[in-house]
Amino acid sequence: MPAGIYVSIDVDSRKRWKSAIRVLSSEQSVAWGDTVILSSHTSPALSAEIRASYEVDRMLGSGEVIGKLQMSWDELLNHGGQPFNISFPPVRGVHPFLTLKVAIIHTSDNQNGALFESLVDYKIARDTDVGHARLAKYVTSKKVSHLNDAVERFQLVLDRCPVSHLDHATALTNLAYARLEGYIENHREDINTTTSLFRDALALRPQHHPDHPLSLYNLTTALTWRYKKKLVLEFCPLGHQLRPSALHWLAQAVEARFQQCGSIDDIDETIQLCREAVRLCPEGHADYDTYLISLSLSLVFRFNHQGKCNDLDEAIFLQEEALYLRPVGNESWYSSLNNLGSTLLTRSDISGEIDDITRAISLYREALMLCPPGHPHRDTTLGNLANALETRYDKSDVSDDLNEAIDLYRESLRLMQLDDPRRHVNLYNFSSALCSRFTHTQVNEDVEEAITFCQQSLAVLPSLHPDRCFSYAWLRTACLSRYQILHNSADLSLAMENFRRMASSHPSQGFPRRIKEAIDWARQAELHQHQSALEAYQMCFELFDSHVMTRSSLISRREAATAFRDAQSFPVDAASCVIRCGNLQQAVELLEQGRGQQWSLASRLRTPVADLESANPRLAHNYLELSKHISNFAQSSAIITDRAAVDRAATEYRRLLKQWEAAVAEIRDLRAFSRFLLPPSYKDLQAAARHGPVIILIASQHLCSAIIIPTSGDPHHVPFPSVTLADLNNLNDRFTRAIRQASRMNPTEPRTDLIVLSRIIWDEIMFPIVNVLEHVLKLKRHSRIWLCPTAAFTSIPLHAANPFQTKADRSKEPCPEDLYICSYAPTLSALIRSRKLMKKRMPPSFIAIGQGPPGVGKGKVLLAVDRELELVHKLVPATANCTTISGDAATRAGALKAFQQNTWMHLACHAKQDPTQPYNSHFVMRDEHLTLLGIMERDIPHAEFAFLSGCHTAVGDKKTPDEVIHLAAGLQFSGFKSVVSALWEVDDVFFFFFFFF
């Protein structure tokens, strides 16, 4: 957590101006009001940085970069002397910005002299910056060499800063902090020297010094770690009867650091220590229940931070066990009732189960019976029960629950001391209940009181306290509620600002809560047509990407993605937002950033680095090795079932991920690779249209339309004014029924329903697109086009559009397949990747794989497989080596081997899309299923073309349609450049005659 923020501006090639260091306000903003006079002759442009400082007072070194800005003088002066904002790329989910005002003045030498009084000397600061950089690398990599380098640099700085030097206290702190980091990670043993350094720094910073609280905190932390680790490592070695207790207290210290800094590694370590304490403690031990509760609360912390439902279920199980072990009616039993009630309420937020809420209410009523009037915990218990009743009201809308909750909150606040450290919790919870009643009754006094309570809760909390986010949340709700009645724009602005604060909240809040806030922010901004909607969408994508990347396996990443049910339509909703603002290029960029994230994350580890190898072989080798380690680790960790082992594996994965991210950051420092693995720009994405236009079809609740990306130039927007999202969903259902019905009909019977539906697709969707292709882009007949459907469009056979009309000369009205050669692309990036040249050109080879008679439970016999394989063999040119695998030889291992050894493939077998876990979608082989996950884990470098003669091979996941997770997309990801696949179930005999005759 930064001590303060400052701005740094280059004056010339050697000197730099620095603003004063300012502490973040409660609004997470800093006001300087400084004036800087710069010469356009000494620098070609404005070069500025926002930096976080490690001290509030005099600073040594440059701190950490939060944002960088490079802007020409002409661009600056175009703002005409008016204040303007400059936004910076996000840092850890926070979007920095700077407000500037520029004017031309004629300066004298004296004015320049006044400026130079603020300039800093770099001699000592340079070594300090190097030390901080090495320490940052150590924190990421845990390499002792980086730690030793940092300690050596900080020691050198301290040697240059004697006791009389103004920076002596800072130099002491830097050296001590580096040594403490090494001690915590067991890479340094001498904690006594570290505490002495912190003591010396504190002595130089008396009580009213700006950095006195920081020095006090550092010394307290060092002393705590010395006590805890000494207790565990020296006094309580393995086998000692007090070791469980020592582990328990060490876990408390690590957990406290998590609550301060929000590092998931700390909460994982806490859980590991708690598990070890539980394992070493016999069940009959007096402290066994205490260790169970500590483990359960750590699991709840991790759930709140990471959103893993297994943690919550295990926490409830442990709390129930502890409640059973504790004597009824005593203090510990009371505590267990409250803990279990709180965790059940947390689970109800995820599951929506009213039973969890009802049980929590019963537990809290039982706890309240133990707290008669005058009991010191009665105020807290009243607040807990009120919260549970309000939660049930939100689910069941029973006004008696809400009214009782408000009465209980009021009584709780009356009993609670004004200086009670938990009073702010009751204040913001009470405000939420008042907001709920205001929404129902519209009595203005309720919302006014709610806002007052939120403001009171914020007033008693420090500016960086983790619980401020809850006060912001209910202040936002109250302001929105009041805006909906009074329509005061100031209320709407304040509500949106609090959404922004919530999405950028304290790291200990974790990604799930912040993502939900960003989702709600975007929804409310869209509803009220607020200008911050686009910012909310962008922040959600960034948070979502960071959250999902913390999961080691593809399956766990999808689980993390599907946990946010409200975010399914976010990519298309974001694109429609930008389209309505008139920026089509940004709409294309956002669609690509938000769609196919699972493929995008996986492809990062397979990114070719030929250009990087030429520019910097060391960085390329490091990146490839780390990518390989992460890929291998993800595959091996997916089969671990032991919970403790899973926790250790997650910690190890994040360690590798931090090293990988550091390697990527180092690559981006090279000028030619500044956008390495960043979301692609429109210019990058336009490469998908190199061989013909790409048409993205957008299905959003706000807008249904298409964007045509031409081979060159700007994109074109094609609105569908009479098409809504509900129409597309209805069209999907009608197609499914019509195809199912057609499969049961006689071949000679007319498919009237399908004809009607094909006409609708033509009239409402494809005709407007063709009109632009023909008359605006002047696209020649029989050119290639690629359709890239999103959301509800993914299940509609767009290529089958047909007017089924006859012209006056009795010729047929052309349909898309008469005009153009249509292909599909899951995403633009997938199309670009599929066209990259193979590492090594191979002679053409063809493999035809046919499913043999299936085993029990593997589907009906495919009657036409043998004839299909025989015909395929005849159609393959003699120049290509053609092999057939069928019958008992058509095994999973045989198919995978054939994939890797051939360039073209024809697969005739049963295929199934798994609706609950799409990575388990599979082809049915003779022995085992060939799953999508199994295919993706293989490198298929020579693949070019695959024909999938099976059902449902292009059917996506209904929960996340824009992730395009199906068998055809998996084959394309693994290396196949073109894939022919099916959207529906088809009869194999009909399929054979339809395609080959």
Secondary structure, 3 states (H helix, E strand, C coil): CCCEEEEEEECCCCCEEECCCECCCCCCCCCCCCCCCCCCCCCCEEEEEEEEECCCCCCCCCCEEEEEEEEEHHHHHCCCCCCEEEECCCECCECCEEEECCCCCCCCHHHHHHHHCCECCCHHHHHHHHHHHHHHHHHHHCCHHHHHHHHHHHHHHHHHCCCCCCCHHHHHHHHHHHHHHHHHCCCCCCHHHHHHHHHHHHHCCCCCCCCHHHHHHHHHHHHHHHHHHHHHHHHCCCCCCCHHHHHHHHHHHHHHHHHHHCCHHHHHHHHHHHHHHHHHCCCCCCCHHHHHHHHHHHHHHHHHHHCCHHHHHHHHHHHHHHHHHCCCCCHHHHHHHHHHHHHHHHHHHHHCCHHHHHHHHHHHHHHHHCCCCCCCCHHHHHHHHHHHHHHHHHHHCCHHHHHHHHHHHHHHHHHCCCCCCCHHHHHHHHHHHHHHHHHHHCCHHHHHHHHHHHHHHHHCCCCCCCCHHHHHHHHHHHHHHHHHHHCCHHHHHHHHHHHHHHHCCCHHHHHHHHHHHHHHHHHHHHHCCCCCHHHHHHHHHHHHHHHHHCCCCHHHHHHHHHCCHHHCCHHHHHHHHHHHCCCHHHHHHHHHHHCCHHHHHHHHCCCCCHHHHHHCHHHHHHHHHHHHHHHHHHHHHCCCCCHHHHHHHHHHHHHHHHHHHHHHHHHHCCHHHCCCCCCCCHHHHHHHHCCCCEEEEEECCCCEEEEEECCCCCCEEEECCCCCHHHHHHHHHHHHHHHHHHCCCCCCCCCHHHHHHHHHHHHHHHHHHHHHHHHCCCCCCCCEEEEEECHHHHHCCHHHCCCCCECCCCCECCCHHHHCEEEECCCHHHHHHHCCCCCCCCCCEEEEEECCCCCCCCCCCCCCHHHHHHHHHHHCCCCCEEEEECHHHCCHHHHHHHHHHCCEEEEECCEECCCCCHHHCEEECCCCEEEHHHHHCCCCCCCCEEEEECCCCCCCCCCCHHHCCCHHHHHHHHCCCEEECCCCCCCHHHHHHHHHC
